[in-house]
């Protein structure tokens, strides 16, 4: 029997074309997997069978409708880019988290969602030695990197250091142990803060510190560090790595905190301005003054207006809002598509007013 395919390898890989972030937005959930007691992995495919081309470390911006209100959130891809028929995001249920709780409670197999991506620049450069450093749900983008290394079978020298609250909060713990058995140059360092729930924990506990890093990664200064986690974790990691000799060019971190995006403080830069405009947030019945050289988001945060936000530089798209009236000068970095702009959406984080504004928030 002749089993030879009529399609070339490239055609077999991409039988229905590639997902285009400028025109495609519909996704279907094809799997939901329990990782830990409060973490789930959601896997998505294109309804048209399109393949996804992304780099390990990138993310998707999900546009959701929750109780009639539009909500947008970024979630890093946790699956390997070498498996292009689908991609996964891994989400931790956050106490009081509107979006993460909705996903855990409502997103099931065959559910449809809309998303924009892939986005982001937190990707692995070519290097001889790496330290993948993650805290909590910040493990997801570096997990994608490890999975890619396993799929490509390339020689590696990687220390994977992951910090969590307790041993039961160590996401992907069993899979990483299996990967370490397969990938000869992969070395794991798990660091739970406390040993609650696992009294026989065999390793160290606590938080990352210069003393711990010297012990766990004695050649740290020779490695490229890729770090992702909550903002305080990344601030500590950044300071420790600098103290222990990692050049700034070799320290790379994710630019937004994907785990909790509602309470990010946005610095307000005070600049002289000749004009100010009135900005109204219609759903909150709030009006504020915004100078022509200030962004809408920075002034809204300062005034206590509630807006979802994360990166604050036009990358993630979390703050995307409907502009009912008025005009702005927007300088984004890929967090919004042209057709969304044409439909009246904008990013407050990177937009300065050109007139009085009314925003549907």
Sine and cosine of phi, psi and omega as CSV:
sin_phi,cos_phi,sin_psi,cos_psi,sin_omega,cos_omega
0.00,0.00,0.73,-0.68,-0.01,-1.00
-1.00,0.08,0.91,-0.40,-0.03,-1.00
-0.97,-0.26,0.22,0.98,-0.03,-1.00
-0.93,0.37,0.73,-0.68,-0.01,-1.00
-0.97,0.25,0.53,-0.85,0.08,-1.00
-0.99,0.12,-0.07,1.00,-0.05,-1.00
-0.95,-0.32,0.53,-0.85,0.10,-1.00
-0.95,0.31,0.28,-0.96,0.05,-1.00
-0.82,0.58,-0.66,0.75,0.00,-1.00
-0.90,0.43,-0.64,0.77,0.01,-1.00
-0.93,0.36,-0.58,0.82,0.02,-1.00
-0.94,0.35,-0.53,0.85,-0.01,-1.00
-0.95,0.30,-0.61,0.79,-0.07,-1.00
-0.79,-0.61,0.91,0.42,-0.11,-0.99
-0.91,0.42,-0.47,0.88,-0.05,-1.00
-0.88,-0.48,0.33,0.94,0.04,-1.00
1.00,0.02,0.00,-1.00,-0.03,-1.00
-0.97,-0.23,0.58,-0.82,0.14,-0.99
-0.87,0.49,0.75,-0.66,0.00,-1.00
-0.92,-0.40,0.91,-0.41,-0.09,-1.00
-0.91,0.42,-0.30,0.95,0.01,-1.00
-1.00,0.08,-0.30,0.95,-0.04,-1.00
-0.79,-0.61,-0.41,0.91,-0.02,-1.00
-0.99,-0.12,0.59,-0.81,0.04,-1.00
-0.52,-0.85,-0.26,0.97,-0.07,-1.00
-1.00,0.06,0.73,-0.68,0.05,-1.00
-0.76,-0.65,0.47,-0.88,0.11,-0.99
-0.86,-0.51,0.72,-0.69,0.04,-1.00
-0.97,0.24,0.83,-0.56,-0.04,-1.00
-0.94,-0.34,-0.17,0.99,0.02,-1.00
-0.29,-0.96,0.58,-0.81,0.13,-0.99
-0.79,-0.62,0.83,-0.56,-0.10,-0.99
-0.79,-0.61,0.75,-0.66,0.06,-1.00
-0.98,0.21,0.86,-0.51,0.05,-1.00
-1.00,-0.07,-0.76,0.64,0.07,-1.00
-0.65,-0.76,-0.16,-0.99,-0.02,-1.00
-0.89,0.46,-0.40,0.91,-0.03,-1.00
-0.71,-0.71,0.35,0.94,0.00,-1.00
-0.77,-0.64,0.75,-0.66,0.05,-1.00
-0.78,-0.63,0.53,-0.85,0.12,-0.99
-0.96,-0.27,0.79,-0.61,0.03,-1.00
-0.94,-0.35,0.79,-0.61,-0.02,-1.00
-0.94,-0.35,0.70,-0.71,-0.10,-0.99
-0.82,-0.57,0.53,-0.85,0.09,-1.00
-0.74,-0.67,0.27,-0.96,0.10,-1.00
-0.99,0.16,0.74,-0.67,0.04,-1.00
-0.86,0.51,-0.43,0.90,0.02,-1.00
-1.00,0.00,0.05,1.00,0.01,-1.00
0.97,0.22,0.35,0.94,0.00,-1.00
-0.97,0.26,0.44,-0.90,0.03,-1.00
-1.00,-0.06,0.36,-0.93,-0.03,-1.00
-0.93,-0.37,0.76,-0.65,0.08,-1.00
-0.93,-0.36,0.93,-0.36,-0.01,-1.00
-0.56,-0.83,0.21,-0.98,0.07,-1.00
-0.95,-0.30,0.57,-0.82,0.07,-1.00
-0.85,0.52,0.78,-0.63,-0.04,-1.00
0.94,-0.34,-0.24,0.97,0.02,-1.00
-0.99,0.13,0.08,-1.00,-0.07,-1.00
-0.62,-0.78,0.20,-0.98,0.13,-0.99
-0.90,-0.43,0.58,-0.81,0.12,-0.99
-0.99,-0.15,0.91,-0.42,-0.04,-1.00
-1.00,-0.06,0.77,-0.64,0.07,-1.00
-0.97,-0.24,0.92,-0.38,-0.12,-0.99
-0.88,-0.48,0.42,-0.91,0.11,-0.99
-0.92,-0.40,0.94,-0.34,-0.07,-1.00
-0.87,-0.49,0.92,-0.39,-0.03,-1.00
0.82,0.57,0.64,0.77,0.04,-1.00
0.98,0.17,0.02,1.00,-0.01,-1.00
-0.93,-0.36,0.74,-0.68,0.06,-1.00
-0.95,0.30,0.71,-0.70,0.04,-1.00
-0.70,-0.72,0.63,-0.78,0.02,-1.00
-0.80,-0.60,0.69,-0.73,0.04,-1.00
-0.58,-0.81,0.53,-0.85,0.04,-1.00
-0.99,-0.12,0.68,-0.73,0.11,-0.99
-0.69,-0.73,0.79,-0.61,-0.01,-1.00
-0.93,0.37,0.55,-0.83,0.07,-1.00
-0.97,0.25,0.76,-0.65,-0.01,-1.00
-0.97,-0.26,-0.14,0.99,-0.04,-1.00
-1.00,-0.05,0.25,-0.97,-0.02,-1.00
-0.97,0.26,0.70,-0.72,0.06,-1.00
-0.93,0.37,-0.20,0.98,0.02,-1.00
-0.97,0.22,-0.17,0.99,0.03,-1.00
-0.94,-0.35,1.00,0.04,-0.30,-0.95
-1.00,0.02,-0.08,1.00,-0.03,-1.00
-0.97,0.25,-0.30,0.95,0.00,-1.00
-0.37,-0.93,0.16,-0.99,0.11,-0.99
-0.59,-0.81,0.36,-0.93,-0.05,-1.00
-0.84,-0.55,0.52,-0.85,0.21,-0.98
-0.82,-0.57,0.55,-0.83,-0.05,-1.00
-0.88,-0.47,0.85,-0.53,-0.21,-0.98
-0.85,-0.53,0.77,-0.63,0.08,-1.00
-1.00,-0.06,0.73,-0.68,0.10,-0.99
-0.93,0.36,0.83,-0.56,-0.05,-1.00
-0.95,-0.32,0.74,-0.67,0.02,-1.00
-0.83,0.55,0.87,-0.49,-0.02,-1.00
0.98,0.21,0.07,1.00,-0.02,-1.00
-0.98,0.21,0.91,-0.41,-0.08,-1.00
-0.90,0.44,-0.70,0.71,-0.12,-0.99
-0.99,0.17,-0.74,0.68,-0.04,-1.00
-0.88,0.47,-0.64,0.77,0.02,-1.00
-0.92,0.40,-0.63,0.78,0.02,-1.00
-0.89,0.45,-0.68,0.73,0.01,-1.00
-0.88,0.48,-0.72,0.69,-0.01,-1.00
-0.89,0.45,-0.61,0.80,-0.12,-0.99
-1.00,0.01,-0.36,0.93,-0.16,-0.99
-0.82,-0.57,-0.44,0.90,-0.11,-0.99
-0.99,0.15,0.89,-0.45,-0.05,-1.00
-0.81,-0.58,0.17,-0.98,0.05,-1.00
-0.85,0.52,0.67,-0.74,-0.03,-1.00
0.99,0.14,-0.06,1.00,0.07,-1.00
-0.94,0.35,0.55,-0.83,0.01,-1.00
-0.96,-0.26,0.65,-0.76,0.08,-1.00
-0.66,-0.75,0.20,-0.98,0.07,-1.00
-0.90,-0.44,0.59,-0.81,-0.03,-1.00
-0.46,-0.89,0.37,-0.93,0.05,-1.00
-0.84,-0.55,0.77,-0.64,0.02,-1.00
0.26,-0.96,-0.05,-1.00,0.02,1.00
-0.97,0.26,0.46,-0.89,-0.02,-1.00
-0.72,-0.69,0.28,-0.96,0.14,-0.99
0.97,-0.24,0.39,-0.92,-0.07,-1.00
-0.83,-0.56,0.25,0.97,0.01,-1.00
-0.99,0.11,0.98,0.21,-0.08,-1.00
-0.82,-0.57,0.33,-0.94,-0.12,-0.99
-0.99,0.12,0.87,-0.49,0.09,-1.00
-0.98,0.20,0.27,-0.96,0.09,-1.00
-0.94,0.34,0.80,-0.60,0.01,-1.00
-0.41,-0.91,0.26,-0.97,-0.01,-1.00
-1.00,0.09,-0.57,0.82,-0.08,-1.00
-0.64,-0.77,0.62,-0.78,-0.03,-1.00
-0.77,-0.64,0.42,-0.91,0.32,-0.95
-0.85,-0.53,0.89,-0.45,0.15,-0.99
-1.00,-0.04,0.90,-0.44,-0.14,-0.99
-0.85,-0.53,0.90,-0.44,-0.08,-1.00
-0.67,-0.74,0.45,-0.89,0.07,-1.00
-0.76,-0.65,0.75,-0.66,0.03,-1.00
0.86,0.51,-0.70,-0.71,-0.02,-1.00
-0.96,0.28,-0.04,1.00,0.11,-0.99
-0.93,0.38,-0.04,1.00,0.03,-1.00
-0.93,0.36,-0.37,0.93,-0.20,-0.98
-0.87,0.50,-0.75,0.67,-0.03,-1.00
-0.93,0.38,-0.58,0.82,0.01,-1.00
-0.97,0.25,-0.42,0.91,0.11,-0.99
-0.91,0.42,-0.62,0.78,0.08,-1.00
-0.87,0.49,-0.59,0.81,0.02,-1.00
-0.92,0.39,-0.68,0.73,0.02,-1.00
-0.91,0.42,-0.67,0.74,0.02,-1.00
-0.89,0.46,-0.60,0.80,0.06,-1.00
-0.91,0.41,-0.67,0.75,0.03,-1.00
-0.87,0.49,-0.61,0.79,0.04,-1.00
-0.91,0.40,-0.63,0.78,-0.02,-1.00
-0.94,0.33,-0.54,0.84,-0.05,-1.00
-1.00,0.03,-0.28,0.96,0.00,-1.00
0.86,0.51,0.47,0.88,0.01,-1.00
-0.99,0.13,0.51,-0.86,0.03,-1.00
-0.89,0.46,0.68,-0.74,-0.06,-1.00
-0.67,-0.74,0.37,-0.93,0.21,-0.98
-0.71,-0.71,1.00,-0.02,-0.13,-0.99
-0.80,-0.61,0.79,-0.62,0.26,-0.97
-0.98,-0.18,0.83,-0.55,0.01,-1.00
-0.95,-0.31,0.95,-0.31,-0.03,-1.00
-0.93,-0.36,0.85,-0.52,-0.03,-1.00
-0.79,-0.62,0.78,-0.62,0.00,-1.00
-0.95,-0.32,0.62,-0.78,0.00,-1.00
-0.51,-0.86,0.15,-0.99,-0.04,-1.00
-0.92,0.39,-0.78,0.62,-0.01,-1.00
-0.67,-0.74,0.20,-0.98,0.06,-1.00
-0.83,0.55,-0.58,0.82,-0.02,-1.00
-0.94,0.33,-0.23,0.97,0.04,-1.00
-1.00,-0.04,0.06,1.00,0.01,-1.00
-0.98,0.20,1.00,-0.09,-0.04,-1.00
-0.92,0.39,0.62,-0.78,0.03,-1.00
0.90,0.43,0.37,0.93,-0.09,-1.00
-0.85,0.53,-0.77,0.64,-0.04,-1.00
-0.93,0.37,-0.66,0.75,0.00,-1.00
-0.90,0.43,-0.66,0.75,0.02,-1.00
-0.90,0.45,-0.62,0.79,0.05,-1.00
-0.89,0.46,-0.65,0.76,0.04,-1.00
-0.91,0.40,-0.65,0.76,0.02,-1.00
-0.91,0.42,-0.61,0.79,0.02,-1.00
-0.90,0.43,-0.49,0.87,0.08,-1.00
-0.95,0.30,-0.46,0.89,-0.02,-1.00
-1.00,0.00,-0.63,0.77,-0.06,-1.00
-0.99,-0.11,0.96,-0.29,-0.16,-0.99
-0.90,0.44,-0.46,0.89,-0.04,-1.00
-0.99,-0.12,0.27,0.96,0.00,-1.00
-0.97,-0.24,0.83,-0.56,0.00,-1.00
-0.85,-0.53,0.76,-0.65,-0.08,-1.00
-0.99,-0.16,0.60,-0.80,0.14,-0.99
-0.69,-0.72,0.97,-0.25,0.07,-1.00
-0.99,-0.11,0.69,-0.72,-0.04,-1.00
-0.72,-0.70,1.00,0.04,0.14,-0.99
-0.97,0.26,0.54,-0.84,0.00,-1.00
-0.95,0.32,-0.64,0.77,0.05,-1.00
-0.69,-0.73,0.28,-0.96,-0.07,-1.00
-0.98,-0.22,0.41,0.91,0.02,-1.00
-0.80,0.59,0.79,-0.61,0.04,-1.00
1.00,0.00,-0.14,0.99,0.01,-1.00
-0.53,-0.85,0.98,0.20,-0.11,-0.99
-0.89,0.46,-0.42,0.91,-0.03,-1.00
-1.00,-0.09,0.42,0.91,0.04,-1.00
-0.80,0.60,0.79,-0.61,-0.15,-0.99
-1.00,0.06,-0.20,0.98,-0.12,-0.99
-0.94,-0.33,-0.29,-0.96,0.02,-1.00
-0.98,0.18,0.30,-0.95,0.09,-1.00
-0.72,-0.69,0.27,-0.96,0.02,-1.00
0.81,-0.59,-0.41,-0.91,0.01,-1.00
-0.89,-0.45,0.33,-0.95,0.02,-1.00
-0.89,0.46,0.61,-0.79,-0.03,-1.00
-0.45,-0.89,0.27,-0.96,0.07,-1.00
-0.84,0.54,-0.66,0.76,-0.01,-1.00
-0.90,0.44,-0.70,0.72,0.00,-1.00
-0.91,0.42,-0.68,0.73,-0.04,-1.00
-0.91,0.42,-0.60,0.80,0.05,-1.00
-0.88,0.47,-0.64,0.77,-0.02,-1.00
-0.96,0.29,-0.69,0.72,-0.11,-0.99
-0.98,0.18,-0.56,0.83,-0.05,-1.00
-0.71,-0.71,0.97,0.25,-0.09,-1.00
-0.89,0.46,-0.41,0.91,0.01,-1.00
-0.98,-0.20,0.53,0.85,-0.07,-1.00
-0.80,0.60,-0.67,0.74,-0.07,-1.00
-0.90,0.44,-0.26,0.97,-0.01,-1.00
-1.00,-0.07,-0.04,1.00,-0.13,-0.99
-0.96,-0.29,0.47,-0.88,0.22,-0.97
-1.00,0.09,0.81,-0.59,-0.07,-1.00
-0.98,-0.21,0.80,-0.60,0.13,-0.99
-0.90,-0.44,0.89,-0.45,-0.17,-0.99
-0.85,-0.53,0.70,-0.72,0.09,-1.00
-0.53,-0.85,0.69,-0.73,0.01,-1.00
0.16,-0.99,-0.12,-0.99,0.07,-1.00
-0.84,0.54,0.45,-0.89,-0.09,-1.00
-0.81,0.58,-0.70,0.72,0.02,-1.00
-0.89,0.45,-0.60,0.80,0.03,-1.00
-0.90,0.45,-0.72,0.70,-0.01,-1.00
-0.92,0.40,-0.59,0.81,0.04,-1.00
-0.89,0.45,-0.67,0.74,0.04,-1.00
-0.91,0.41,-0.69,0.72,-0.01,-1.00
-0.88,0.47,-0.66,0.75,-0.01,-1.00
-0.88,0.47,-0.71,0.71,-0.02,-1.00
-0.92,0.38,-0.66,0.75,-0.01,-1.00
-0.91,0.41,-0.71,0.70,-0.02,-1.00
-0.89,0.45,-0.63,0.78,0.04,-1.00
-0.91,0.43,-0.68,0.74,0.01,-1.00
-0.88,0.47,-0.56,0.83,-0.06,-1.00
-1.00,-0.07,0.23,0.97,0.21,-0.98
0.99,-0.11,0.18,0.98,0.05,-1.00
-0.97,0.25,0.85,-0.53,0.03,-1.00
-0.89,0.47,0.57,-0.82,0.02,-1.00
-0.80,0.60,-0.56,0.83,-0.01,-1.00
-0.93,0.36,-0.31,0.95,-0.01,-1.00
-0.98,-0.19,0.12,0.99,0.04,-1.00
-0.92,-0.39,0.89,-0.46,-0.07,-1.00
-0.82,-0.58,0.77,-0.64,0.01,-1.00
-0.74,-0.67,0.41,-0.91,0.07,-1.00
-0.91,0.42,0.60,-0.80,-0.12,-0.99
-1.00,0.02,-0.06,1.00,0.06,-1.00
-0.63,-0.77,0.38,-0.92,0.01,-1.00
-1.00,-0.09,0.99,-0.16,-0.12,-0.99
-0.95,0.32,-0.31,0.95,-0.08,-1.00
-0.97,0.24,-0.71,0.71,-0.03,-1.00
-0.70,-0.71,0.93,-0.37,-0.09,-1.00
-0.92,-0.38,-0.08,1.00,-0.10,-0.99
-0.99,0.14,-0.37,0.93,-0.14,-0.99
-0.91,-0.42,0.43,0.90,0.00,-1.00
-0.97,0.24,0.79,-0.61,0.05,-1.00
-0.99,0.14,0.78,-0.62,0.01,-1.00
-0.98,-0.22,0.86,-0.50,0.01,-1.00
-0.90,0.43,0.67,-0.74,0.02,-1.00
-0.98,-0.22,0.86,-0.51,0.01,-1.00
-1.00,-0.06,0.89,-0.45,-0.01,-1.00
-0.99,0.17,0.88,-0.48,0.01,-1.00
-0.75,-0.66,0.56,-0.83,0.05,-1.00
-0.91,0.42,0.59,-0.81,0.00,-1.00
-0.60,-0.80,0.48,-0.88,-0.01,-1.00
-0.99,-0.11,-0.34,0.94,-0.02,-1.00
-0.70,-0.71,0.50,-0.86,0.16,-0.99
-0.79,-0.61,0.44,-0.90,-0.03,-1.00
-0.79,-0.62,0.45,-0.89,0.05,-1.00
-1.00,0.03,0.79,-0.61,0.02,-1.00
-0.89,-0.46,0.86,-0.51,-0.03,-1.00
-0.96,-0.30,0.75,-0.66,0.11,-0.99
-0.97,-0.24,0.98,-0.20,-0.26,-0.97
-0.90,0.44,-0.66,0.75,-0.06,-1.00
-0.96,0.27,-0.42,0.91,0.02,-1.00
-0.99,-0.13,-0.05,1.00,-0.02,-1.00
0.80,0.60,0.69,0.72,0.01,-1.00
-0.86,-0.51,0.61,-0.80,0.09,-1.00
-0.78,-0.63,0.71,-0.71,0.01,-1.00
-0.72,-0.69,0.24,-0.97,0.09,-1.00
-0.98,-0.21,0.72,-0.69,0.02,-1.00
-0.78,-0.62,0.83,-0.56,0.03,-1.00
-0.95,0.30,0.41,-0.91,-0.09,-1.00
-0.90,0.43,-0.33,0.94,0.00,-1.00
-0.98,-0.22,0.19,0.98,0.03,-1.00
-0.92,-0.40,0.47,-0.88,0.05,-1.00
-0.99,0.14,0.44,-0.90,0.00,-1.00
-0.88,0.47,-0.67,0.74,-0.05,-1.00
-0.91,0.42,-0.69,0.72,-0.05,-1.00
-0.87,0.49,-0.66,0.75,0.00,-1.00
-0.96,0.29,-0.59,0.81,0.04,-1.00
-0.89,0.46,-0.70,0.72,0.02,-1.00
-0.88,0.47,-0.68,0.74,-0.02,-1.00
-0.89,0.45,-0.55,0.83,-0.03,-1.00
-1.00,0.06,-0.04,1.00,0.02,-1.00
0.99,0.12,0.27,0.96,0.08,-1.00
-0.97,0.23,0.74,-0.67,-0.09,-1.00
-0.99,0.12,0.91,-0.42,0.08,-1.00
-0.69,-0.73,0.73,-0.69,0.11,-0.99
-0.91,0.41,0.63,-0.78,0.00,-1.00
-0.36,-0.93,0.28,-0.96,0.01,-1.00
-0.50,-0.87,-0.98,0.21,-0.16,-0.99
-0.97,0.25,-0.53,0.85,0.01,-1.00
0.92,0.39,0.30,0.95,0.05,-1.00
-0.65,-0.76,0.41,0.91,0.13,-0.99
0.98,0.19,0.32,0.95,-0.02,-1.00
-0.99,-0.14,-0.74,0.67,-0.21,-0.98
-1.00,0.08,-0.47,0.88,0.01,-1.00
0.99,0.14,0.10,0.99,-0.07,-1.00
-0.88,0.48,-0.58,0.81,-0.09,-1.00
-1.00,0.06,0.11,0.99,-0.07,-1.00
-0.75,0.66,0.78,-0.63,-0.10,-0.99
-0.64,-0.77,0.31,-0.95,0.03,-1.00
-1.00,0.01,0.81,-0.58,0.06,-1.00
-1.00,-0.07,0.96,-0.29,-0.06,-1.00
-0.96,0.29,-0.68,0.73,0.04,-1.00
-0.47,-0.88,0.37,-0.93,-0.02,-1.00
0.99,-0.15,0.03,-1.00,-0.01,-1.00
-0.66,-0.75,0.45,-0.89,-0.02,-1.00
-0.70,-0.72,0.33,-0.94,0.20,-0.98
-0.98,-0.19,0.94,-0.35,-0.09,-1.00
-0.92,-0.39,0.81,-0.59,0.06,-1.00
-0.85,-0.52,1.00,0.08,-0.09,-1.00
-1.00,-0.09,0.15,-0.99,-0.01,-1.00
-0.84,-0.55,0.63,0.77,0.08,-1.00
0.97,-0.23,0.03,1.00,-0.06,-1.00
-0.99,0.15,0.05,1.00,0.01,-1.00
-0.52,-0.85,0.60,-0.80,-0.01,-1.00
-1.00,-0.04,0.38,-0.93,-0.05,-1.00
-0.88,0.47,-0.62,0.79,-0.02,-1.00
-0.94,0.35,-0.43,0.90,0.10,-1.00
-0.95,0.30,-0.63,0.78,0.08,-1.00
-0.88,0.47,-0.69,0.73,0.01,-1.00
-0.88,0.47,-0.45,0.89,0.01,-1.00
-1.00,0.05,0.05,1.00,0.08,-1.00
0.99,-0.14,0.17,0.99,0.04,-1.00
-1.00,0.01,0.42,-0.91,0.06,-1.00
-0.44,-0.90,0.18,-0.98,0.01,-1.00
-0.94,-0.34,0.95,-0.31,-0.01,-1.00
-0.86,0.51,-0.45,0.89,-0.08,-1.00
-0.92,0.39,-0.43,0.90,-0.07,-1.00
-0.80,-0.60,0.43,0.90,-0.04,-1.00
-0.86,-0.51,0.73,-0.68,0.09,-1.00
-0.93,-0.35,0.64,-0.77,-0.09,-1.00
-0.96,0.29,0.61,-0.80,0.12,-0.99
-0.94,-0.33,-0.12,0.99,-0.01,-1.00
-0.32,-0.95,0.01,-1.00,0.18,-0.98
-0.89,0.46,0.55,-0.84,-0.09,-1.00
-0.80,-0.61,0.51,-0.86,0.23,-0.97
-0.82,-0.57,0.83,-0.55,-0.09,-1.00
-0.89,-0.46,0.70,-0.72,-0.02,-1.00
-0.99,0.14,0.95,0.31,0.03,-1.00
-0.63,-0.77,0.00,0.00,0.00,0.00
